Amino acid sequence: MNWEMILWLALAASGLVILASFFVDRTKSAQTAPTPADRPAHPHPIHAWLEIAWPVFFIATMGILTLKELLGFPAVLLLATALTGIIWGVDAYVLRKSRANNSAEPIVVEMARSFFPVILIVFVLRSFLYEPFKIPSESMVPTLVVGDFILVNKFTYGVRLPVINKKLVGVGLPQRGDVMVFRYPVDPTKDFIKRVVGIPGDKITYKNKRLTINDQPVPTEQLDSQTRVDDRLAFQSYDVIRERLGEKSHISYLDPRMPDVRVDAVRKFPNRANCAYNDDQMTCTVPAGHYFMMGDNRDNSEDGRYWGFVPEENIVGKAVLVWMNFGSMKRIFTTIE
């Protein structure tokens, strides 16, 4: 379904109705009434269309801003909250006093009054408490699968200002083994999800499909070897291992046919000098205020091996729960470890 076309059509149709309303008399007098006092004026037919047009115009505008990535969704939500709040507030404290007692509330004000509390609640919940995300790729299989809808705790790593993501109150710091959502360093308009492998100051080595942190091998146990069909409908053979990062253990997939790092795919990135690559290993020292991230589907993940470190200001939150997956209902309410 082409949502962009639907939004543009909705915007155009509702815009035409709103524009037409400025060129017609909003009321029509009853033909048989001797005086206006005997029979009240009836609303013009366009009034009924405006009750639909204004909400559609508002929703379509916010949708296009998001879909075209002219603004990030948090910025669109902030704009919608501010716009509806200002319209409602100005009418309540200024314009309402100048309206006749029997005059109807303008439709745009009625819309703002209805939308504002709902949008405000969503904005507060999403900005400071929990934010929903959908998993689009297989980079975190088997912990997270395509189609998982997850909740991300926004205050575990500190309270941050919406949109600009500036930390106001420090609560905690990411720990090794956390599954974290962050703004992709290469393109901060995109959100990525990976597992925290290295914290500031850590020396990370990845060699022969095994992690070493600060010259200490990460405890690893091989569980199985399997073959599966990936999201490109190709057969993938992999080893199933259990890794322990700190106090937390998780399952990872390793493809023995793949190199530890595809050196030709490594980008130029800030603090690139902290990393050394060759054909059989990668070693990186995590700079202050940064984190090193890797996917659990180790050989089907574009992660810190290829684009470097995640700065602290890019952190979004900690993934805590799968709340829905329409393709696998048994995953609902699965905690993310």
N, C-alpha and C positions, 0 to 999 in steps of 0.2 A: 504494500500500500504506500502510495507516494504522499507522505504526510506534508511535505513542503508545498505541494500543489494544493492540497486541501486547505492548508492554512492561508495561502495567498488568495484562494477563491473566497474563503470566509472573510478575510480582511477586506477584499474588494467589495463584496456584496454588502457587508455591514457598513462599510465606509460610505457607500452610495446612499443607503437609507439615512444615515446620520446627516450627510450633506444635503439630501433632499429636504430634510426636516427644517432647514434654515430658510427655505424658500416657500413654505406654506404656512398658513395661519394654523396654529396648534388647536384652535377651538372653532367650532361651527355652531351658530345659534340655531335653536329649533325654529322651524319655519312658521309654526302656528302660535308661538308665544307672543302675547301682546307686548310685554316688556321683559327685559332681562330678569327682573325680580320674580316674575311669574314662573319662568321656566329656566333652569340653569343651562349654561352652555355645555355642549357635549364635546368630548375630546375628538380631535381630528383622527381619522383612521390610522395615520402614520404613527400616532402615539403607541398603538399596540405593537407595531413593528419595531419601534425604538426600544421597547422593553426587552426585545431579543437582540437587537443590533448592538447596543452598547456592551453587554457582556461578551458577545461574540467578538466584537472589535478588540476588546481588552485582552481576552484570552489568546486570540490569533496573533496580536502584536507581541505578547510575551513569548508565545511559542516560536515565532519567527526569529526573535532576538536570540533565543536559545539554540534553535536548530541551525541557524546560520553562523553560530558562534561569534556573533557581534558582541555579546556579553556572556560571561559564564553564568551558569544557573543560579549560584548564590547572588550574583549581582542583579539578575533579573528578578529574583524573589525579593531582594531589598528594594528595588525600584517599584515593584508592585505594592509592597507594604507601604512605602513612603507616599506613593501617588494616591492610593485609596484613603490612607489616613489623612492626608492634607485636604483632599476634597471633602471628606466627611467633617473634619474639624473646622474648615473655613465656613461650611454651610451651617454647622451647629452654633458657632459663636459669632458669625457675622451676617451671613446672607439670610438666615431664617428669620431674623428680627425684622427685616425689611419686606418680607413676603406677606401678602394678605392672609388673614386667618384661614380663609376657605380655599386657598390656592394649593394645588397638589405639589408634592415634593418632586423636584426634577429627577428624571430617570437616572441620570448619571450619578446623582447623589444617592439615590436609592441603591444603585449597584455598589457604589463605594461602601455604603453603610453595611451592606450584606457581606461583601467580600473581605473587608478589612479585618474583622476579628479572626476569621478562618486563616487568612494569609499570615497574619501576625503570629498565630499559634504555631503554624507550620514553620515559619521563619525562625522562631525561638527554639523550637524542638530540634530543627535540622542544624542550626548554627551552633548550639551550645550543648546539646544532649546526645542525640543519635541521628545519624544520617544513613539513608538506604542507598545501596549500590547494587548493580547487577554484574555478575561475573561474565565477561565476554569471550574469554579465551581459556586454553588449557594449561597455562603456565603454572598454575597452582594445584593441578591434579596430583594426588588424590584428595588433598585437603579441601579444595574447592573445585567444583565442576562447572562447566558451561551451563548457564541457566539458573544458577544459585542467586537468590536475592538475599543480600546480607545486611546486617546492621553494624554500623561503625560507631564506636564510643568516641565522642568528640572531646570529652573532658579528661580522659585517662592521662593524656600527655600535656594537659594545661588548657586553660580557657583562652580562646583566641577571638580576635575581632573578625566578624564575617567579611568576606570579599578580600580584604588585604591580608588576612591570616596572621596578623601580628599577635604574639602571645601577650596576654594581660596578666594572667596568674599561672605560675608554675605549679603543677600538681605532681607529675611524675615524668620519667624519661623512658624512652623505648629500651627494652631489654632484649638480649639475644633470644631468639625463638619466637618473638611476637610476630603476628601477622598484621602488617601495617598498610594502610592506604596513604598515599602521598601524591603530591603533584610531580608529574614526570619531569625531571630536570631538563630534558631536551625540549619539551613543549609543556609549560606549566598549565596550559588550559586543559590538559588531559590528566585523569587520575589513574594511577597504577596501584596494584596490590602485590606485595611480595612479602617474604619472611626476612626479618632482621637477622643478619648473620654476624655483622661486625658493628661495634659501637665505637665512639671516638677513642683513638689510641690503639685499637686492635690491629695486629698484623694478621692478615688473612692469606692463607695459601690454599690453592685448589690444585691438586695433582693426583693423577690416577683415580679420578672420581671421588676423592676423599678430601674433606676439609681439615685444615689445621689452623687453630687460632692461638696466636702468641706462642708458637712452636709446640703447642699441645694438640695431638690428634683429637678430633671430635669423636666421641664414642659412637661407633657404627655397627650395626648388626644386619647382615643380609637375611631377608625373610623368604624370598621367592624369586623366580624368574617367570615372566609371563609374556604373552603376545596380545596386543589389542589393536583396534582400529581407531586411529586418531581423528581429529576434526577435519582432516583433508582426505579422509577415507583411504588412508594408507596404513599398512600393517606396521606396527611399531613393537619391536622386541625390547624388553627392558628388565632391569633388575629392581626388585622392591627391597628397599632398605629402611631401617629405623635409625634416625640420627637423634642425638641428645645435645641440645644447645642449652647450657646452664642447667636449670631444673626441669626443662621441658623437652619432651621427645615428640617426634613427628615422623610420618612416613614420606619418603621421597622415591621418585622414579628415576632410574639412570639408564641411558641407552649406551650399551658397551661399544656400539659401532661408531659413536660420535666422539670427536676430540673434546678435551676438557674445555677448551675455549677456541672458537673460530677466530683466529688472530686477525684475519682479513676483515672481520665484521666489527672490530673494535673501533669506536669513534674517538675523536679528539674531545676531551672534556676537562673541566676545571680540576686542578690537582692531579693531572695525568702523570706528573713526575713521581707521584706516590706509588705507582704501579709498575711492575715489570712483567712482560709477557714473553713466552717462548712456546715452542711447539708442544711441550709436555706439561706446562704448569703456568699458573698465574699467581703473583704475590702482590698484595696491596696493603698499604698502611692507611688506616682510616684517619683523615684529618679531624681536628677539633671541630665540634658543632656539626658533624656529618655522620651518616650511617651507610653501611654497605648491605645491599639487599640481594637476595637470590630467590628464584622460584623453586617450588618443591618438585615440579616436573623439570628436573635440572637441565635436560638436553632439549627441551622445547620451551625455553624461557629466555626472552631478551631482558637481561637484568644488569646488575651492577658490573658484571664482568665486561659489558660492552659499552655502557654509558656512564660509568663512574659512581659517584657518591650522591646521596640524598641530603641536601642541607636541612638543618633543623627547621627552617622557616617553611619548608615544603610539606611538612607533616600535616596530614588531615586527621587521622585518628587510628584507633586500634579495632580491627575486625573481631567481633565477639560472637555473632550468631547468624546461622542461616535461617531466615524466617519464612522462606518460600522457595519451592522449585516445582514448577508445574509438570516437569517431566519425571520427577521422582519424589513423590510425596513423603517417602520415608526419610528424606533429608530435612524436612521441616523441623525447626527448633534444634538442629544440630549445633552444639557449641563448637567454636573454632579454636583449635589448639595448635 
